Amino acid sequence: LDGIAFGVVIYAYRQGGKWHDIIRIWDETLKCNVILNLRGHLHVIQAFSHLNEPEKAIEVFNSLSQRNTVRVTRLAFNQILTVCEKHSRWQDCLRYFDEMTSLKIEPDVLTYSTIISACDKAGRWKESLKIFQYMAENETNSS
């Protein structure tokens, strides 16, 4: 089997909400040295989040950039930011935002609102304000 076949199976399990099965398939891809496409990785990240294992979701995301086999996009960053926000990991949100902007990947409304929400939930209003200011400055500069 190749990455496309594994990806199709993962997608089918995601549609059915079979998070444990997605993780089982993920483990098989690792054993077989099969590389999933970006969507497959994002479904695995989502599965780990649903199973309350944000550290493993972060590990999968980090493996994307370390392997240099799948291009990391704004969609991927927004996925991991959502995981971090959901699991009260505001520092990780800020770290990923820094990584995202250093890679010249342009944030969108979802990016900003997720980070601001994570910081707000943690009572980190100064960090929320910094992100809001960054957004306002960059929206002004891009207009």
VMD Tcl script that builds the backbone (N, CA, C; Angstrom):
set m [mol new atoms 429]
animate dup $m
set s [atomselect $m all]
$s set {name element resname resid chain x y z} {
  {N N LEU 1 A 0.833 -1.189 0.000}
  {CA C LEU 1 A 0.000 0.000 0.000}
  {C C LEU 1 A 0.875 1.249 0.000}
  {N N ASP 2 A 0.342 2.308 -0.610}
  {CA C ASP 2 A 1.080 3.563 -0.634}
  {C C ASP 2 A 0.344 4.633 0.175}
  {N N GLY 3 A 0.910 5.837 0.202}
  {CA C GLY 3 A 0.341 6.922 0.978}
  {C C GLY 3 A -1.072 7.293 0.565}
  {N N ILE 4 A -1.365 7.167 -0.724}
  {CA C ILE 4 A -2.709 7.503 -1.207}
  {C C ILE 4 A -3.730 6.506 -0.659}
  {N N ALA 5 A -3.393 5.228 -0.717}
  {CA C ALA 5 A -4.317 4.201 -0.207}
  {C C ALA 5 A -4.544 4.371 1.295}
  {N N PHE 6 A -3.471 4.574 2.038}
  {CA C PHE 6 A -3.625 4.799 3.478}
  {C C PHE 6 A -4.460 6.059 3.737}
  {N N GLY 7 A -4.226 7.097 2.930}
  {CA C GLY 7 A -4.979 8.340 3.083}
  {C C GLY 7 A -6.465 8.156 2.861}
  {N N VAL 8 A -6.827 7.338 1.888}
  {CA C VAL 8 A -8.241 7.067 1.613}
  {C C VAL 8 A -8.886 6.359 2.807}
  {N N VAL 9 A -8.177 5.407 3.377}
  {CA C VAL 9 A -8.700 4.684 4.545}
  {C C VAL 9 A -8.859 5.638 5.727}
  {N N ILE 10 A -7.857 6.478 5.946}
  {CA C ILE 10 A -7.927 7.447 7.039}
  {C C ILE 10 A -9.106 8.389 6.841}
  {N N TYR 11 A -9.294 8.849 5.607}
  {CA C TYR 11 A -10.422 9.742 5.321}
  {C C TYR 11 A -11.756 9.055 5.629}
  {N N ALA 12 A -11.876 7.811 5.228}
  {CA C ALA 12 A -13.125 7.072 5.485}
  {C C ALA 12 A -13.372 6.938 6.985}
  {N N TYR 13 A -12.333 6.626 7.728}
  {CA C TYR 13 A -12.486 6.526 9.183}
  {C C TYR 13 A -12.836 7.881 9.797}
  {N N ARG 14 A -12.269 8.949 9.259}
  {CA C ARG 14 A -12.572 10.283 9.770}
  {C C ARG 14 A -14.048 10.601 9.552}
  {N N GLN 15 A -14.566 10.255 8.393}
  {CA C GLN 15 A -15.980 10.498 8.099}
  {C C GLN 15 A -16.877 9.787 9.101}
  {N N GLY 16 A -16.433 8.637 9.572}
  {CA C GLY 16 A -17.207 7.869 10.542}
  {C C GLY 16 A -16.858 8.175 11.985}
  {N N GLY 17 A -15.926 9.118 12.192}
  {CA C GLY 17 A -15.524 9.469 13.552}
  {C C GLY 17 A -14.789 8.348 14.268}
  {N N LYS 18 A -14.126 7.501 13.528}
  {CA C LYS 18 A -13.406 6.359 14.106}
  {C C LYS 18 A -11.956 6.751 14.396}
  {N N TRP 19 A -11.801 7.543 15.440}
  {CA C TRP 19 A -10.511 8.149 15.768}
  {C C TRP 19 A -9.449 7.107 16.114}
  {N N HIS 20 A -9.815 6.076 16.865}
  {CA C HIS 20 A -8.847 5.040 17.236}
  {C C HIS 20 A -8.350 4.291 16.002}
  {N N ASP 21 A -9.229 4.082 15.032}
  {CA C ASP 21 A -8.817 3.399 13.803}
  {C C ASP 21 A -7.850 4.260 12.990}
  {N N ILE 22 A -8.055 5.568 13.012}
  {CA C ILE 22 A -7.124 6.465 12.323}
  {C C ILE 22 A -5.727 6.331 12.926}
  {N N ILE 23 A -5.662 6.282 14.232}
  {CA C ILE 23 A -4.366 6.154 14.901}
  {C C ILE 23 A -3.725 4.808 14.581}
  {N N ARG 24 A -4.542 3.778 14.505}
  {CA C ARG 24 A -4.019 2.451 14.147}
  {C C ARG 24 A -3.408 2.483 12.739}
  {N N ILE 25 A -4.088 3.126 11.804}
  {CA C ILE 25 A -3.569 3.247 10.438}
  {C C ILE 25 A -2.305 4.108 10.421}
  {N N TRP 26 A -2.309 5.185 11.214}
  {CA C TRP 26 A -1.117 6.036 11.325}
  {C C TRP 26 A 0.092 5.210 11.771}
  {N N ASP 27 A -0.116 4.378 12.776}
  {CA C ASP 27 A 0.973 3.524 13.251}
  {C C ASP 27 A 1.481 2.603 12.143}
  {N N GLU 28 A 0.562 2.093 11.330}
  {CA C GLU 28 A 0.953 1.229 10.204}
  {C C GLU 28 A 1.787 1.999 9.186}
  {N N THR 29 A 1.406 3.250 8.912}
  {CA C THR 29 A 2.188 4.044 7.945}
  {C C THR 29 A 3.611 4.251 8.454}
  {N N LEU 30 A 3.751 4.436 9.751}
  {CA C LEU 30 A 5.089 4.622 10.320}
  {C C LEU 30 A 5.910 3.342 10.206}
  {N N LYS 31 A 5.273 2.198 10.495}
  {CA C LYS 31 A 5.971 0.915 10.399}
  {C C LYS 31 A 6.421 0.628 8.975}
  {N N CYS 32 A 5.594 1.016 8.013}
  {CA C CYS 32 A 5.861 0.715 6.599}
  {C C CYS 32 A 6.625 1.829 5.883}
  {N N ASN 33 A 7.012 2.879 6.612}
  {CA C ASN 33 A 7.687 4.040 6.011}
  {C C ASN 33 A 6.884 4.654 4.867}
  {N N VAL 34 A 5.595 4.705 5.045}
  {CA C VAL 34 A 4.707 5.306 4.050}
  {C C VAL 34 A 4.487 6.766 4.432}
  {N N ILE 35 A 4.555 7.648 3.455}
  {CA C ILE 35 A 4.371 9.076 3.708}
  {C C ILE 35 A 2.986 9.486 3.232}
  {N N LEU 36 A 2.215 10.008 4.173}
  {CA C LEU 36 A 0.878 10.506 3.849}
  {C C LEU 36 A 0.976 11.892 3.239}
  {N N ASN 37 A -0.080 12.276 2.533}
  {CA C ASN 37 A -0.151 13.647 2.055}
  {C C ASN 37 A -0.578 14.558 3.208}
  {N N LEU 38 A -0.693 15.837 2.929}
  {CA C LEU 38 A -1.038 16.800 3.973}
  {C C LEU 38 A -2.387 16.484 4.607}
  {N N ARG 39 A -3.392 16.187 3.806}
  {CA C ARG 39 A -4.726 15.880 4.349}
  {C C ARG 39 A -4.680 14.711 5.325}
  {N N GLY 40 A -3.942 13.671 4.951}
  {CA C GLY 40 A -3.818 12.522 5.842}
  {C C GLY 40 A -3.228 12.909 7.183}
  {N N HIS 41 A -2.176 13.734 7.139}
  {CA C HIS 41 A -1.574 14.208 8.385}
  {C C HIS 41 A -2.572 15.018 9.207}
  {N N LEU 42 A -3.338 15.869 8.537}
  {CA C LEU 42 A -4.298 16.709 9.263}
  {C C LEU 42 A -5.387 15.870 9.921}
  {N N HIS 43 A -5.801 14.797 9.267}
  {CA C HIS 43 A -6.800 13.908 9.873}
  {C C HIS 43 A -6.221 13.194 11.095}
  {N N VAL 44 A -4.951 12.830 11.028}
  {CA C VAL 44 A -4.299 12.181 12.174}
  {C C VAL 44 A -4.186 13.181 13.334}
  {N N ILE 45 A -3.813 14.406 13.023}
  {CA C ILE 45 A -3.742 15.454 14.054}
  {C C ILE 45 A -5.100 15.634 14.709}
  {N N GLN 46 A -6.140 15.688 13.901}
  {CA C GLN 46 A -7.497 15.836 14.429}
  {C C GLN 46 A -7.889 14.647 15.302}
  {N N ALA 47 A -7.506 13.454 14.881}
  {CA C ALA 47 A -7.833 12.252 15.661}
  {C C ALA 47 A -7.175 12.306 17.041}
  {N N PHE 48 A -5.896 12.659 17.074}
  {CA C PHE 48 A -5.220 12.758 18.369}
  {C C PHE 48 A -5.876 13.822 19.243}
  {N N SER 49 A -6.310 14.907 18.647}
  {CA C SER 49 A -6.991 15.947 19.423}
  {C C SER 49 A -8.298 15.419 20.003}
  {N N HIS 50 A -9.074 14.724 19.186}
  {CA C HIS 50 A -10.345 14.147 19.664}
  {C C HIS 50 A -10.120 13.126 20.781}
  {N N LEU 51 A -8.977 12.476 20.755}
  {CA C LEU 51 A -8.659 11.475 21.781}
  {C C LEU 51 A -7.936 12.097 22.978}
  {N N ASN 52 A -7.942 13.424 23.042}
  {CA C ASN 52 A -7.298 14.173 24.136}
  {C C ASN 52 A -5.814 13.847 24.277}
  {N N GLU 53 A -5.138 13.773 23.145}
  {CA C GLU 53 A -3.695 13.544 23.128}
  {C C GLU 53 A -3.024 14.653 22.316}
  {N N PRO 54 A -3.090 15.897 22.820}
  {CA C PRO 54 A -2.535 17.012 22.042}
  {C C PRO 54 A -1.031 16.900 21.812}
  {N N GLU 55 A -0.307 16.283 22.731}
  {CA C GLU 55 A 1.133 16.135 22.539}
  {C C GLU 55 A 1.434 15.312 21.292}
  {N N LYS 56 A 0.647 14.275 21.080}
  {CA C LYS 56 A 0.856 13.441 19.888}
  {C C LYS 56 A 0.442 14.185 18.624}
  {N N ALA 57 A -0.611 15.000 18.715}
  {CA C ALA 57 A -1.011 15.825 17.569}
  {C C ALA 57 A 0.129 16.774 17.205}
  {N N ILE 58 A 0.727 17.381 18.209}
  {CA C ILE 58 A 1.850 18.292 17.993}
  {C C ILE 58 A 3.040 17.546 17.395}
  {N N GLU 59 A 3.281 16.348 17.871}
  {CA C GLU 59 A 4.368 15.524 17.339}
  {C C GLU 59 A 4.166 15.245 15.844}
  {N N VAL 60 A 2.939 14.927 15.457}
  {CA C VAL 60 A 2.642 14.671 14.039}
  {C C VAL 60 A 2.868 15.941 13.223}
  {N N PHE 61 A 2.374 17.072 13.738}
  {CA C PHE 61 A 2.567 18.328 13.015}
  {C C PHE 61 A 4.059 18.641 12.863}
  {N N ASN 62 A 4.793 18.507 13.948}
  {CA C ASN 62 A 6.227 18.807 13.902}
  {C C ASN 62 A 6.962 17.897 12.928}
  {N N SER 63 A 6.489 16.674 12.781}
  {CA C SER 63 A 7.146 15.750 11.851}
  {C C SER 63 A 6.986 16.214 10.406}
  {N N LEU 64 A 5.935 16.981 10.129}
  {CA C LEU 64 A 5.741 17.505 8.769}
  {C C LEU 64 A 6.916 18.384 8.357}
  {N N SER 65 A 7.258 19.334 9.194}
  {CA C SER 65 A 8.330 20.258 8.839}
  {C C SER 65 A 9.707 19.615 8.957}
  {N N GLN 66 A 9.856 18.631 9.824}
  {CA C GLN 66 A 11.152 17.974 9.983}
  {C C GLN 66 A 11.486 17.075 8.802}
  {N N ARG 67 A 10.473 16.443 8.255}
  {CA C ARG 67 A 10.704 15.510 7.140}
  {C C ARG 67 A 10.895 16.215 5.804}
  {N N ASN 68 A 10.339 17.421 5.670}
  {CA C ASN 68 A 10.375 18.165 4.411}
  {C C ASN 68 A 9.777 17.371 3.249}
  {N N THR 69 A 8.830 16.506 3.544}
  {CA C THR 69 A 8.209 15.711 2.482}
  {C C THR 69 A 6.837 16.263 2.102}
  {N N VAL 70 A 6.226 16.990 3.014}
  {CA C VAL 70 A 4.912 17.572 2.771}
  {C C VAL 70 A 5.020 19.060 3.066}
  {N N ARG 71 A 4.551 19.874 2.143}
  {CA C ARG 71 A 4.604 21.328 2.333}
  {C C ARG 71 A 3.616 21.733 3.416}
  {N N VAL 72 A 4.108 22.445 4.409}
  {CA C VAL 72 A 3.262 22.916 5.496}
  {C C VAL 72 A 2.576 24.201 5.045}
  {N N THR 73 A 1.272 24.234 5.139}
  {CA C THR 73 A 0.468 25.353 4.653}
  {C C THR 73 A -0.254 26.055 5.796}
  {N N ARG 74 A -0.939 27.130 5.449}
  {CA C ARG 74 A -1.757 27.828 6.439}
  {C C ARG 74 A -2.812 26.887 6.999}
  {N N LEU 75 A -3.375 26.034 6.164}
  {CA C LEU 75 A -4.366 25.054 6.619}
  {C C LEU 75 A -3.781 24.172 7.724}
  {N N ALA 76 A -2.558 23.719 7.535}
  {CA C ALA 76 A -1.901 22.870 8.542}
  {C C ALA 76 A -1.663 23.651 9.828}
  {N N PHE 77 A -1.172 24.880 9.696}
  {CA C PHE 77 A -0.955 25.685 10.899}
  {C C PHE 77 A -2.271 25.952 11.621}
  {N N ASN 78 A -3.326 26.265 10.872}
  {CA C ASN 78 A -4.612 26.507 11.524}
  {C C ASN 78 A -5.119 25.262 12.244}
  {N N GLN 79 A -4.839 24.096 11.683}
  {CA C GLN 79 A -5.253 22.849 12.330}
  {C C GLN 79 A -4.550 22.677 13.681}
  {N N ILE 80 A -3.227 22.877 13.697}
  {CA C ILE 80 A -2.498 22.684 14.957}
  {C C ILE 80 A -2.820 23.803 15.934}
  {N N LEU 81 A -3.070 25.003 15.449}
  {CA C LEU 81 A -3.471 26.091 16.338}
  {C C LEU 81 A -4.807 25.766 17.001}
  {N N THR 82 A -5.721 25.187 16.254}
  {CA C THR 82 A -7.019 24.796 16.809}
  {C C THR 82 A -6.844 23.736 17.894}
  {N N VAL 83 A -5.964 22.787 17.657}
  {CA C VAL 83 A -5.669 21.758 18.671}
  {C C VAL 83 A -5.111 22.424 19.930}
  {N N CYS 84 A -4.159 23.305 19.751}
  {CA C CYS 84 A -3.534 23.974 20.899}
  {C C CYS 84 A -4.544 24.822 21.660}
  {N N GLU 85 A -5.408 25.519 20.950}
  {CA C GLU 85 A -6.438 26.342 21.605}
  {C C GLU 85 A -7.401 25.459 22.396}
  {N N LYS 86 A -7.828 24.367 21.788}
  {CA C LYS 86 A -8.773 23.445 22.427}
  {C C LYS 86 A -8.207 22.852 23.715}
  {N N HIS 87 A -6.906 22.624 23.723}
  {CA C HIS 87 A -6.263 21.953 24.862}
  {C C HIS 87 A -5.474 22.918 25.744}
  {N N SER 88 A -5.846 24.200 25.696}
  {CA C SER 88 A -5.282 25.235 26.586}
  {C C SER 88 A -3.761 25.344 26.495}
  {N N ARG 89 A -3.245 25.343 25.286}
  {CA C ARG 89 A -1.800 25.432 25.066}
  {C C ARG 89 A -1.476 26.756 24.360}
  {N N TRP 90 A -1.738 27.858 25.051}
  {CA C TRP 90 A -1.575 29.172 24.451}
  {C C TRP 90 A -0.125 29.459 24.051}
  {N N GLN 91 A 0.843 28.948 24.820}
  {CA C GLN 91 A 2.249 29.183 24.467}
  {C C GLN 91 A 2.591 28.524 23.129}
  {N N ASP 92 A 2.048 27.332 22.919}
  {CA C ASP 92 A 2.276 26.660 21.641}
  {C C ASP 92 A 1.642 27.443 20.503}
  {N N CYS 93 A 0.477 28.021 20.749}
  {CA C CYS 93 A -0.153 28.869 19.721}
  {C C CYS 93 A 0.782 30.000 19.311}
  {N N LEU 94 A 1.349 30.664 20.291}
  {CA C LEU 94 A 2.254 31.776 19.987}
  {C C LEU 94 A 3.513 31.290 19.266}
  {N N ARG 95 A 4.020 30.145 19.669}
  {CA C ARG 95 A 5.214 29.579 19.020}
  {C C ARG 95 A 4.925 29.232 17.560}
  {N N TYR 96 A 3.770 28.599 17.326}
  {CA C TYR 96 A 3.421 28.253 15.945}
  {C C TYR 96 A 3.131 29.488 15.106}
  {N N PHE 97 A 2.564 30.513 15.721}
  {CA C PHE 97 A 2.335 31.762 14.997}
  {C C PHE 97 A 3.677 32.357 14.564}
  {N N ASP 98 A 4.649 32.359 15.464}
  {CA C ASP 98 A 5.979 32.864 15.114}
  {C C ASP 98 A 6.588 32.043 13.977}
  {N N GLU 99 A 6.447 30.729 14.069}
  {CA C GLU 99 A 6.981 29.854 13.013}
  {C C GLU 99 A 6.286 30.136 11.684}
  {N N MET 100 A 4.987 30.284 11.743}
  {CA C MET 100 A 4.197 30.541 10.550}
  {C C MET 100 A 4.638 31.835 9.864}
  {N N THR 101 A 4.759 32.896 10.635}
  {CA C THR 101 A 5.135 34.177 10.047}
  {C C THR 101 A 6.591 34.170 9.580}
  {N N SER 102 A 7.460 33.434 10.264}
  {CA C SER 102 A 8.857 33.360 9.817}
  {C C SER 102 A 8.972 32.610 8.491}
  {N N LEU 103 A 8.026 31.715 8.224}
  {CA C LEU 103 A 7.993 30.987 6.947}
  {C C LEU 103 A 7.250 31.773 5.866}
  {N N LYS 104 A 6.825 32.988 6.215}
  {CA C LYS 104 A 6.097 33.863 5.289}
  {C C LYS 104 A 4.757 33.269 4.859}
  {N N ILE 105 A 4.139 32.511 5.770}
  {CA C ILE 105 A 2.791 31.993 5.524}
  {C C ILE 105 A 1.830 32.998 6.125}
  {N N GLU 106 A 0.975 33.546 5.298}
  {CA C GLU 106 A 0.092 34.625 5.720}
  {C C GLU 106 A -1.062 34.107 6.585}
  {N N PRO 107 A -1.182 34.643 7.799}
  {CA C PRO 107 A -2.306 34.253 8.670}
  {C C PRO 107 A -3.636 34.747 8.086}
  {N N ASP 108 A -4.709 34.091 8.480}
  {CA C ASP 108 A -6.039 34.554 8.094}
  {C C ASP 108 A -6.869 34.798 9.355}
  {N N VAL 109 A -8.138 35.098 9.175}
  {CA C VAL 109 A -9.010 35.399 10.308}
  {C C VAL 109 A -9.058 34.240 11.293}
  {N N LEU 110 A -9.106 33.018 10.786}
  {CA C LEU 110 A -9.133 31.853 11.665}
  {C C LEU 110 A -7.849 31.775 12.497}
  {N N THR 111 A -6.726 32.039 11.868}
  {CA C THR 111 A -5.443 32.024 12.584}
  {C C THR 111 A -5.489 32.990 13.760}
  {N N TYR 112 A -5.820 34.225 13.459}
  {CA C TYR 112 A -5.840 35.260 14.498}
  {C C TYR 112 A -6.852 34.951 15.601}
  {N N SER 113 A -8.062 34.589 15.208}
  {CA C SER 113 A -9.101 34.372 16.224}
  {C C SER 113 A -8.779 33.177 17.112}
  {N N THR 114 A -8.157 32.149 16.555}
  {CA C THR 114 A -7.791 30.979 17.353}
  {C C THR 114 A -6.724 31.334 18.382}
  {N N ILE 115 A -5.721 32.073 17.964}
  {CA C ILE 115 A -4.646 32.456 18.890}
  {C C ILE 115 A -5.180 33.401 19.957}
  {N N ILE 116 A -5.971 34.369 19.550}
  {CA C ILE 116 A -6.537 35.319 20.517}
  {C C ILE 116 A -7.422 34.587 21.513}
  {N N SER 117 A -8.204 33.643 21.049}
  {CA C SER 117 A -9.063 32.855 21.931}
  {C C SER 117 A -8.240 32.050 22.935}
  {N N ALA 118 A -7.161 31.410 22.455}
  {CA C ALA 118 A -6.303 30.616 23.345}
  {C C ALA 118 A -5.696 31.494 24.439}
  {N N CYS 119 A -5.216 32.653 24.041}
  {CA C CYS 119 A -4.612 33.568 25.020}
  {C C CYS 119 A -5.668 34.107 25.975}
  {N N ASP 120 A -6.837 34.415 25.442}
  {CA C ASP 120 A -7.927 34.945 26.271}
  {C C ASP 120 A -8.359 33.919 27.321}
  {N N LYS 121 A -8.501 32.665 26.919}
  {CA C LYS 121 A -8.902 31.609 27.864}
  {C C LYS 121 A -7.894 31.442 28.993}
  {N N ALA 122 A -6.626 31.742 28.684}
  {CA C ALA 122 A -5.563 31.604 29.692}
  {C C ALA 122 A -5.369 32.895 30.496}
  {N N GLY 123 A -6.184 33.900 30.193}
  {CA C GLY 123 A -6.047 35.168 30.896}
  {C C GLY 123 A -4.830 35.965 30.448}
  {N N ARG 124 A -4.341 35.696 29.255}
  {CA C ARG 124 A -3.139 36.346 28.719}
  {C C ARG 124 A -3.549 37.477 27.776}
  {N N TRP 125 A -4.148 38.513 28.351}
  {CA C TRP 125 A -4.691 39.590 27.544}
  {C C TRP 125 A -3.604 40.389 26.832}
  {N N LYS 126 A -2.411 40.499 27.413}
  {CA C LYS 126 A -1.328 41.235 26.739}
  {C C LYS 126 A -0.926 40.533 25.440}
  {N N GLU 127 A -0.850 39.214 25.497}
  {CA C GLU 127 A -0.507 38.453 24.296}
  {C C GLU 127 A -1.627 38.565 23.258}
  {N N SER 128 A -2.883 38.525 23.721}
  {CA C SER 128 A -4.016 38.699 22.809}
  {C C SER 128 A -3.936 40.041 22.109}
  {N N LEU 129 A -3.624 41.060 22.876}
  {CA C LEU 129 A -3.525 42.411 22.324}
  {C C LEU 129 A -2.396 42.503 21.298}
  {N N LYS 130 A -1.264 41.854 21.558}
  {CA C LYS 130 A -0.148 41.861 20.609}
  {C C LYS 130 A -0.550 41.217 19.279}
  {N N ILE 131 A -1.271 40.106 19.364}
  {CA C ILE 131 A -1.722 39.436 18.137}
  {C C ILE 131 A -2.713 40.328 17.393}
  {N N PHE 132 A -3.618 40.954 18.130}
  {CA C PHE 132 A -4.586 41.853 17.511}
  {C C PHE 132 A -3.865 43.019 16.828}
  {N N GLN 133 A -2.868 43.580 17.492}
  {CA C GLN 133 A -2.101 44.685 16.906}
  {C C GLN 133 A -1.352 44.229 15.660}
  {N N TYR 134 A -0.758 43.050 15.713}
  {CA C TYR 134 A -0.068 42.494 14.550}
  {C C TYR 134 A -1.047 42.372 13.383}
  {N N MET 135 A -2.239 41.859 13.678}
  {CA C MET 135 A -3.263 41.691 12.648}
  {C C MET 135 A -3.631 43.044 12.052}
  {N N ALA 136 A -3.879 44.032 12.896}
  {CA C ALA 136 A -4.277 45.356 12.421}
  {C C ALA 136 A -3.177 45.984 11.557}
  {N N GLU 137 A -1.929 45.865 11.975}
  {CA C GLU 137 A -0.816 46.431 11.206}
  {C C GLU 137 A -0.658 45.744 9.866}
  {N N ASN 138 A -0.793 44.434 9.851}
  {CA C ASN 138 A -0.594 43.700 8.610}
  {C C ASN 138 A -1.761 43.825 7.658}
  {N N GLU 139 A -2.959 43.980 8.176}
  {CA C GLU 139 A -4.116 44.205 7.323}
  {C C GLU 139 A -4.007 45.580 6.666}
  {N N THR 140 A -3.511 46.557 7.414}
  {CA C THR 140 A -3.327 47.909 6.890}
  {C C THR 140 A -2.248 47.903 5.805}
  {N N ASN 141 A -1.146 47.180 6.050}
  {CA C ASN 141 A -0.041 47.133 5.093}
  {C C ASN 141 A -0.384 46.383 3.813}
  {N N SER 142 A -1.287 45.403 3.890}
  {CA C SER 142 A -1.635 44.618 2.713}
  {C C SER 142 A -2.733 45.262 1.879}
  {N N SER 143 A -3.364 46.294 2.403}
  {CA C SER 143 A -4.446 46.976 1.660}
  {C C SER 143 A -3.910 47.961 0.661}
}
mol reanalyze $m
mol bondsrecalc $m
mol representation Tube
mol addrep $m
